């Protein structure tokens, strides 16, 4: 069956780090919402040209190669708009910057078809990009369901492609804040690993050895505040792998507080911080839950505006549950 293609091709220039990549692999990394098989079909249809000529999916790319791509239209089902409040940090004719709430899935998927950011965007905005398909209107990048914080949304396809290119080229600067178990050995350090999907638990990622589907993952961290048994940390990812920060903290043996997937607990209670004597004197302390999700927040996002070329920087204040947890740490575990 012939895939329906976009009318206007997108022009891409291959940067140095993509030298040697297959054409189909390059396109999937640039547009992760599309499957490799979908791109391979588009290539067979002649929708992808390399330096003005038809190309095969397995062709190896060189620096400064020019690709012209007509993206396949993903056959999505209809996404129902939902009247869900949004915390808008900034908006203009090109894009929107939001402070995403925790417990909100970015786009629909298996078991999560309602209550998504995508549904809320459809309700609040008349104009959104559709490069990533109807189920992902305007969505350039994503945050995990239980990660709160700054996320940028594109209003048209040209803006979407320019923002995607900045993410792909690692020109976007991201800073997260997290509360982790244990006291980090160093005040700051740089983590360089390879990661891949866990072979037995497909919903998880893991640090791994070279080979296979291993991909580089790099994170700089800095201890912002230390407590007895815990650390409040700044995390600056240099790559954007799935669950990267959660995996890296687990790898350092300092998993993020209340991270069920990588730490084993889905909530963090005040009972974890107080003494047995304090619990005996006031049993209500043991019932207080400080946070119900991983203590991870996308605090800052910096990028170049795709239309004006001006540098943009946005911050989302630390959410109430993380503030509550820090307040408890300062009261019961201060150093």
JONORQUI-V826719 format. One record per helix or strand of 2 or more residues. SS is the DSSP state (alpha for helix, beta for strand). FROM is the first residue (numbers start at 1). TO is the last residue. If there is no record, write none. Layout:
ss:from:to
SS:FROM:TO
SS:FROM:TO
This chain:
ss:from:to
beta:10:13
alpha:16:18
alpha:23:30
alpha:36:44
beta:48:50
beta:53:54
beta:66:69
beta:88:91
beta:95:100
alpha:117:124
alpha:134:136
beta:148:154
alpha:157:168
beta:173:181
beta:188:197
beta:205:208
beta:215:227
beta:230:237
alpha:244:251
alpha:260:263
beta:268:269
alpha:270:272
alpha:276:281
alpha:283:287
beta:289:291
beta:296:304
beta:311:315
alpha:320:332
